[in-house]
């Protein structure tokens, strides 16, 4: 078993398939660092491999909100708090990785599309060790944050697609309403 691994995602919001991905990474190492990408707008930039991922509507949760729900979901999954850390990871700025994560860790990832390939290139360009846990076609990806955000905006059921504590927090914080307000604001422009 590896000592330290790094896994990453936007987690907008964290959902059940994200948890499968995170737990698969945790099974490979003693300590897992969960890097939250797009931690704030100043560290988020558009990438032609997936231009939608940088929009405000694709990033409704703050870094802090994602930090809270990741911690709560990992504890709910039975992971000891000493076995994981949640940190920001500005994925578009590889020159900054050294300030957020240990570069001698193994960087776990999955690939479904050109954006997955682009992230692999970002990691390998920095000489980082990577472990592509699985590579599958996009139609096998499963849940997406976009699907859950759409359900929230449309008032459709979404709660069973996320861990229990995550559903409670997203409801408590009014995230479905926040998404509807963001949608209305973008229509008004």
N, C-alpha and C positions, 0 to 999 in steps of 0.2 A: 504494500500500500504506500502511496506517495505521502510525503509529509504535508505539503501545502498545494492546494489547487485554487484557481481563480475561475469563476464562471460569471457570466455577465448577461444583462438584458435591460430593456427599458421598463418592463413590468408596469405597463400603463393600461389596465391594472394587472397585478399579479393574478394568474388564473391556475386552474388545476394542471394544465399541460406544462406551464412554467415550473410548477412544483415537481412534476415527474423529471424534468430536465435538471433542476437544481439537486434533487435527491440522487439522481444518477451520478452527478459530479461528486456529491458528498460521499457516495459509496466508494469512490476511487482515492480518497485522501483522508488524512487525519483531521486537517483543518481546512475548511472551505471559505474562501473570500468571495462574497457575492458583490460584484461590481455593478452599480446602478449607472447605466449609460444615460446620456442626455440629462445630467444632474441639474443643470440650469441653462437658461437660454444663451448665456454668454459662452458656454462650452459646447453648444450644439450647432452643427453646421450641416448644410444640405450635402447629400452625396448622390451622384447620379445613379448609383446602384439601387437606391430606394429613396427617392426625393420626398415622399410623403412622411417619412419617419421624423422629420425635423419640424413639421408644422405644429403650431400651438394646439390645434385640436387633437393631434396625436399624442400630446404630452400634457394632459390636464392635471396630473398629480405632481406635487412638488417632490424634490428629493427627500425631504423630511417625511412626507406622507408615505413614500415608498419604503423608506428606512423602517418606519414603524410597522407597516404591514408585512414586510419581509421578516423582521424579527419575530413578530407574533405568529406568522404562518410556520416558520421553522421550529419554533418552540411547540406549537400545536402538533407538528409532525413528529415530535419526540426527539429533536436534535438538541443536545446539551449546548447551552449558550457559550460554553468555552470551546466548542468545536466549529464555530462559524463567526465571521465578521461581515458586516455590511458597510461598504464604502462607495464613494462616488468613483466613476470611471469614465472620463471624457474620451469615448471611443474614437472620435474624429481627430484627436490630438495625440498620436502615439508618443510624441516627445514628452508628454506629461505623465505617462503611465508610471514612471519611476517614483512619482510623488504620491501615488495612491495605492500601489500594490507591489509586492515583492517580485522582482523580475526573474528570480530563480524558481518561481512556482511553475506549475504546468497549467496552461490556459485551456480549459475545457470549452467545447463549443459543439454546435450542431449546424448542419448546412441544409437549407431547403431552396435557396434562391441566389441570385447574384449578390445580394447584400451579405449573405453568409460567406460567400467566396471573398468578398471585399474585406470582411473582418479578418478572415484567415490571412489575407495578404498584409493587413495592417499589423497583425501579431508577428508574422514571420519576418516582416521588414525590420522589426526591432530585434530579431534574433531570439524571440521567445519560443519556448517549447510549447507545442500545442498537442491536444488530443481531441480529434474530431470523434466524438462519441457515436454519432451516426450522421449519415447523409441520406436524405430521402427527397423524392420529388415534392413539390409544393402541395399537391393534392393529398399528401399523407401527413401534412403538418398538424392537423387537428385544430384546436382552438386558437384564436388570435385575439389580441387586445382590441383590434379594430372591431371585430364582431361583438365583443362584450360592450365596448363603448357605444356601438350602434344600438344594441338592445337597450342600454340605459337611456339613450336619447329618445327612443321610440316607446319607452314605458313597457317593454317586454321583459319577461323573467330573465334574470341573469345570475341571481344569487347562488344557484347550484353549480355554477361554472367556476367559482372561486372558493378558496378555503373559507371555512365558517367564520373565522376571526376577521378575514379580509372583507367578507360581505358586511359584517357588522360595522367595521370601520368606515367603509365606503358609504354606507347608509348614514352613519353618524355624521360624517363630514359633508354630506349633501353632494356627493360627486355626480349622481345622475342629473341633478338640477344644475350643477356647474357646467356640465357638458351641454345641456339644453341652452343655457345662457350663452355659452361660447358659440354655439351653432347660430343662435339668433343674432348675435353681434356680427358674425361673419356674413350673414345674409344682408344685414343692414348696410354693409360697406358698399 
